[in-house]
Amino acid sequence: MDYIIKYIDETDSTNRWLKDNPSERDMVVVADYQTAGRGCGTNRWESERGKNLLFSIRIHPTESVLGTIAQEGKLSANRQFHISMAISLAITDALGQYIGDLSIKWPNDIYWRNGKICGILIEHTLQGKFIKESIIGVGLNVNQQMFESDAPNPVSLWQITEQETNREELLNSILQCFKQRLCQDLKADYMAALYRRKGYHPYTDKDGVFMAEIANVEDDGHLLLTDDSGHERRYAFKEVQYII
């Protein structure tokens, strides 16, 4: 999987840039600044110009990319969570060369201790029962020293190490790790890397606050929790929140 890498000064969103510039080639677009960088839903992503890694990857998940993970030469739509696991593990692999204490907050936020260092937004285009294209947007806090928004818990690599990091070297490491992770069976590594993997912790859903432990993450990405009364609870993304 060879990427075309395009560097741009500014865009509203790297995900949208790839949508506006369609191609059958796998591609990465990297921006120094996003005027409308976003997370999932209505969330915004704060990033100082020229300090962080803001990029999106476009892939076409075929057998040549995924190896034995593919079915009929493509990735089934009900296995799309494989892409989420692959990119989140790839980023923790690459960051692990600089820092420890990393974890993945379900489904794919990257945490250092209790601080969010990276957010990921993935958008799929389906063709029948298969994924035709995936666009994976990444906002990774690298060299930003201060955060001014009201986001509750941002942290950057600079704040942890107090050193500047070469963003291009880090990007290349992420892309290499992602290429490797895509063709692996990821479930065990993903489960082991989960934030608050063991023990009971506070969550909240439409019915209020409760204590629970992670029981499993299903192949389609649903989170299974076991509450302190022994009841199993199953959630899609955005149906439950961690209390941090």
RODO-2510 file (C-alpha; in nm, 4 decimals, decimal comma):
residues 244
     n   res          X          Y          Z
     1     m     0,0000     0,0000     0,0000
     2     d     0,1821     0,3082    -0,1292
     3     y     0,0343     0,6450    -0,0409
     4     i     0,0400     0,9668    -0,2342
     5     i     0,1150     1,2253     0,0374
     6     k    -0,0119     1,5779    -0,0218
     7     y     0,0941     1,8635     0,2090
     8     i    -0,1265     2,1716     0,2204
     9     d    -0,1108     2,4886     0,4262
    10     e    -0,4750     2,5186     0,5246
    11     t    -0,8149     2,3602     0,4680
    12     d    -1,1473     2,3514     0,6463
    13     s    -1,1180     1,9755     0,7026
    14     t    -0,8737     1,7170     0,5692
    15     n    -1,1557     1,4626     0,5494
    16     r    -1,3580     1,7007     0,3370
    17     w    -1,0525     1,7789     0,1213
    18     l    -1,0246     1,4108     0,0291
    19     k    -1,3969     1,3935    -0,0461
    20     d    -1,3635     1,6943    -0,2747
    21     n    -1,0625     1,5389    -0,4501
    22     p    -1,1721     1,1815    -0,5315
    23     s    -0,9208     0,9267    -0,6525
    24     e    -0,8853     0,5523    -0,6807
    25     r    -0,5361     0,5844    -0,5320
    26     d    -0,4676     0,5552    -0,1613
    27     m    -0,3764     0,9006    -0,0390
    28     v    -0,2809     1,1053     0,2662
    29     v    -0,3448     1,4792     0,2955
    30     v    -0,1637     1,6710     0,5701
    31     a    -0,2568     2,0251     0,6721
    32     d    -0,0747     2,2763     0,8903
    33     y    -0,4090     2,4217     0,9942
    34     q    -0,7797     2,3371     0,9781
    35     t    -1,0380     2,6123     0,9901
    36     a    -1,3206     2,3712     1,0733
    37     g    -1,1482     2,0669     1,2162
    38     r    -1,4033     1,8454     1,3793
    39     g    -1,4458     1,5385     1,5879
    40     c    -1,7498     1,3165     1,5921
    41     g    -2,0879     1,4844     1,5854
    42     t    -2,0633     1,8577     1,6555
    43     n    -1,7313     1,8409     1,8407
    44     r    -1,4541     2,0795     1,7309
    45     w    -1,0819     2,0047     1,7356
    46     e    -0,8484     2,2780     1,8628
    47     s    -0,5067     2,2909     1,6988
    48     e    -0,2495     2,5700     1,6822
    49     r    -0,1184     2,6373     1,3312
    50     g     0,1890     2,4357     1,2389
    51     k     0,2169     2,2575     1,5727
    52     n     0,0300     1,9300     1,5407
    53     l    -0,0473     1,6482     1,3010
    54     l    -0,3724     1,7044     1,1126
    55     f    -0,4158     1,4496     0,8386
    56     s    -0,6577     1,2175     0,6674
    57     i    -0,5906     0,8842     0,5004
    58     r    -0,7977     0,7474     0,2142
    59     i    -0,7792     0,3720     0,1631
    60     h    -0,9651     0,1194    -0,0467
    61     p    -0,9804    -0,1849     0,1836
    62     t    -0,9110    -0,4699    -0,0606
    63     e    -0,7407    -0,8061    -0,0268
    64     s    -0,4065    -0,6542    -0,1272
    65     v    -0,4302    -0,4230     0,1747
    66     l    -0,5946    -0,6507     0,4292
    67     g    -0,4586    -0,9948     0,3453
    68     t    -0,6632    -1,2735     0,5011
    69     i    -0,8833    -1,0211     0,6859
    70     a    -1,0641    -0,9516     0,3568
    71     q    -1,3578    -1,1562     0,2314
    72     e    -1,4182    -1,1973    -0,1403
    73     g    -1,1277    -0,9590    -0,1901
    74     k    -1,2875    -0,6755     0,0116
    75     l    -1,3746    -0,5777     0,3675
    76     s    -1,7330    -0,6546     0,4654
    77     a    -1,9310    -0,3542     0,5914
    78     n    -2,0027    -0,5325     0,9188
    79     r    -1,6255    -0,5557     0,9784
    80     q    -1,5658    -0,1827     0,9410
    81     f    -1,4541    -0,1593     1,3034
    82     h    -1,1356    -0,3356     1,1907
    83     i    -1,0264    -0,0033     1,0352
    84     s    -1,0888     0,1768     1,3649
    85     m    -0,8844    -0,0776     1,5599
    86     a    -0,6026    -0,0667     1,3047
    87     i    -0,5551     0,3114     1,3085
    88     s    -0,5894     0,3458     1,6852
    89     l    -0,3359     0,0684     1,7466
    90     a    -0,1039     0,2129     1,4811
    91     i    -0,1028     0,5501     1,6552
    92     t    -0,0366     0,3965     1,9961
    93     d     0,2438     0,1900     1,8371
    94     a     0,4050     0,5022     1,6900
    95     l     0,3572     0,7184     2,0006
    96     g     0,4933     0,4336     2,2117
    97     q     0,8366     0,5130     2,0698
    98     y     0,8201     0,8437     2,2607
    99     i     0,6009     0,7883     2,5680
   100     g     0,4347     0,5202     2,7762
   101     d     0,1008     0,5091     2,9619
   102     l    -0,1001     0,5093     2,6369
   103     s    -0,4445     0,3575     2,5924
   104     i    -0,7408     0,3609     2,3546
   105     k    -1,0661     0,5034     2,4884
   106     w    -1,3431     0,3184     2,3057
   107     p    -1,3942     0,3442     2,0236
   108     n    -1,0746     0,5165     1,9055
   109     d    -0,9598     0,8167     2,1109
   110     i    -0,5950     0,7904     2,2110
   111     y    -0,5247     0,8705     2,5752
   112     w    -0,2127     0,9382     2,7767
   113     r    -0,3166     0,8614     3,1325
   114     n    -0,6418     1,0611     3,1632
   115     g    -0,5621     1,3125     2,8883
   116     k    -0,6729     1,2984     2,5252
   117     i    -0,3772     1,3234     2,2896
   118     c    -0,5467     1,2163     1,9666
   119     g    -0,8921     1,2063     1,8114
   120     i    -0,9980     1,0041     1,5083
   121     l    -1,2949     1,0466     1,2747
   122     i    -1,3637     0,7691     1,0212
   123     e    -1,6104     0,7904     0,7324
   124     h    -1,6865     0,4928     0,5082
   125     t    -1,8358     0,4709     0,1617
   126     l    -2,0190     0,1440     0,1063
   127     q    -2,0724    -0,0530    -0,2120
   128     g    -2,3290    -0,3221    -0,1476
   129     k    -2,2187    -0,5245     0,1536
   130     f    -1,8560    -0,4122     0,1268
   131     i    -1,6559    -0,1006     0,2066
   132     k    -1,5531     0,0786    -0,1105
   133     e    -1,3501     0,3537     0,0558
   134     s    -1,2535     0,4689     0,4025
   135     i    -1,1437     0,8194     0,4960
   136     i    -0,9673     0,8318     0,8312
   137     g    -0,9171     1,1744     0,9869
   138     v    -0,6596     1,2140     1,2628
   139     g    -0,5913     1,5071     1,4939
   140     l    -0,2816     1,4384     1,7031
   141     n    -0,1487     1,6887     1,9571
   142     v     0,2262     1,7024     1,9000
   143     n     0,4051     2,0317     1,9695
   144     q     0,1266     2,2512     2,1059
   145     q     0,2228     2,3869     2,4483
   146     m    -0,1085     2,5374     2,5650
   147     f    -0,4774     2,4750     2,4916
   148     e    -0,7282     2,7579     2,5114
   149     s    -1,0615     2,5885     2,4393
   150     d    -1,2931     2,4463     2,7027
   151     a    -1,2117     2,0890     2,6019
   152     p    -1,1902     1,9008     2,9309
   153     n    -0,8655     1,7059     2,9023
   154     p    -0,6352     1,7765     2,6048
   155     v    -0,2669     1,6871     2,6316
   156     s     0,0161     1,7055     2,3791
   157     l     0,3365     1,5147     2,3236
   158     w     0,5300     1,8336     2,4051
   159     q     0,3525     1,8691     2,7404
   160     i     0,4538     1,5143     2,8280
   161     t     0,8139     1,5170     2,7035
   162     e     0,8895     1,8939     2,7013
   163     q     1,0611     1,8376     2,3663
   164     e     0,9783     1,9247     2,0065
   165     t     0,8908     1,6219     1,7925
   166     n     0,9525     1,5978     1,4181
   167     r     0,5987     1,5764     1,2827
   168     e     0,6977     1,4233     0,9481
   169     e     0,8921     1,1424     1,1164
   170     l     0,5973     1,0722     1,3451
   171     l     0,3558     1,0704     1,0499
   172     n     0,5728     0,8253     0,8561
   173     s     0,5900     0,5994     1,1597
   174     i     0,2098     0,6048     1,1962
   175     l     0,1587     0,5207     0,8286
   176     q     0,4035     0,2315     0,8469
   177     c     0,2396     0,0953     1,1627
   178     f    -0,1047     0,1338     1,0040
   179     k     0,0028    -0,0645     0,6984
   180     q     0,1217    -0,3441     0,9275
   181     r    -0,1819    -0,3376     1,1535
   182     l    -0,4375    -0,3519     0,8721
   183     c    -0,3519    -0,7104     0,7786
   184     q    -0,3419    -0,8439     1,1361
   185     d    -0,6009    -0,9998     1,3636
   186     l    -0,6353    -0,7092     1,6066
   187     k    -0,8964    -0,8019     1,8656
   188     a    -0,6639    -0,9195     2,1446
   189     d    -0,4264    -0,6247     2,1109
   190     y    -0,7148    -0,3781     2,0959
   191     m    -0,8804    -0,5195     2,4074
   192     a    -0,5500    -0,5144     2,5966
   193     a    -0,4946    -0,1491     2,5019
   194     l    -0,8376    -0,0208     2,6118
   195     y    -0,8608     0,2685     2,8553
   196     r    -0,9971     0,1491     3,1910
   197     r    -0,9749    -0,2085     3,0679
   198     k    -0,9924    -0,3568     3,4172
   199     g    -1,2090    -0,2773     3,7162
   200     y    -1,5325    -0,0847     3,7679
   201     h    -1,5506     0,2768     3,6537
   202     p    -1,8254     0,5403     3,6242
   203     y    -2,0255     0,5783     3,3027
   204     t    -2,3407     0,7623     3,2091
   205     d    -2,6162     0,6817     2,9594
   206     k    -2,9712     0,8036     2,8992
   207     d    -3,0762     0,6563     3,2342
   208     g    -2,8023     0,8179     3,4409
   209     v    -2,4722     0,7337     3,6083
   210     f    -2,3672     0,3773     3,6835
   211     m    -2,0555     0,1746     3,7631
   212     a    -1,9426    -0,0938     3,5192
   213     e    -1,6469    -0,2829     3,3796
   214     i    -1,5663    -0,3558     3,0157
   215     a    -1,6769    -0,7063     2,9194
   216     n    -1,6089    -0,7026     2,5449
   217     v    -1,6078    -0,5047     2,2222
   218     e    -1,7977    -0,6850     1,9472
   219     d    -1,6674    -0,7235     1,5920
   220     d    -1,9022    -0,4479     1,4747
   221     g    -1,7726    -0,2118     1,7461
   222     h    -2,0510    -0,2317     2,0047
   223     l    -1,9259    -0,1955     2,3620
   224     l    -2,0411    -0,4504     2,6192
   225     l    -2,0308    -0,3418     2,9829
   226     t    -2,1168    -0,5389     3,2952
   227     d    -2,2566    -0,3131     3,5659
   228     d    -2,2038    -0,3599     3,9397
   229     s    -2,5373    -0,5416     3,9623
   230     g    -2,4147    -0,8033     3,7161
   231     h    -2,6304    -0,6858     3,4253
   232     e    -2,4832    -0,6666     3,0758
   233     r    -2,5290    -0,3411     2,8849
   234     r    -2,4658    -0,3047     2,5098
   235     y    -2,3903     0,0298     2,3469
   236     a    -2,3306     0,1773     2,0062
   237     f    -2,1044     0,4807     1,9767
   238     k    -2,2402     0,7931     2,1504
   239     e    -2,4932     0,5922     2,3537
   240     v    -2,2677     0,5866     2,6613
   241     q    -2,0039     0,8220     2,7987
   242     y    -1,7093     0,7746     3,0288
   243     i    -1,7022     0,9941     3,3377
   244     i    -1,3460     1,1177     3,3731
***
